[in-house]
């Protein structure tokens, strides 16, 4: 029922850096909203599914030539 002591450390409670927030929150959210708009205003959950379904295609088309 109570929070166990010493579980919440300074590292676990530290805020994200600006670059982490940009990459992990703003870019994906913007992409989902652009997909929804491009597909005629579909709901955001459907746009997220479209984005997830296109990951394999994106890896194929933008293959890293160094590997």
N, C-alpha and C positions, 0 to 999 in steps of 0.2 A: 504494500500500500504506500509506503514511503519510498522516496528516492534513495537508492543505495549510495552510501558515501564514497567519494573518490572515483565515481564513474564519469562525471562530467569534468573532464580536464580542460585546461586552457586551450589545448590543441583542438579538442573536439568542439569547443564552443566558439572558436575564433570565426569571425565573419569571412566570407569569401573575398578574394582580391577582386579588383575591377575586371581583370582579364578573365578570371574564372566565371564571374557573373555574366560577362558578355558572351562567352562561349557556351556556358551551360544553361543559360536562361534566355537572354535576349535574342540570340541568333536562331535557336529552334522555334521560339514563339513567333518571331517575325516570319520565318519560313512557313510555318503552319498557316498564319494569317494570309500570306501572299498566295499560297496554294488554294485556300478557301476562296479568295477573291477571284483568282484566275479561273476557277471551276464554277463560276456563277453564284458565288455566295453560299457554298455548301456549309453545313455545320462544322465547327472546329474539330470535333472528334472524328468526322469523316476525313477531313483534311490531314489530320495526324495519321490516320490509317494509310492514306495515299503516300505520305512521306515515308512511313515505315516500309510500305510495299516496294518503294522505289530504291531502297538502299542497295540491293544487290546489283541493279542496273547501274547505279551511280559508281559503284566500285568497278564494274566492268568497263564502263566508258572512260572513267578517269583513272585507269590503272597506272600505278606508279612505275615508271620505267626503270627505277633503280633496283627493283626486286626481281 
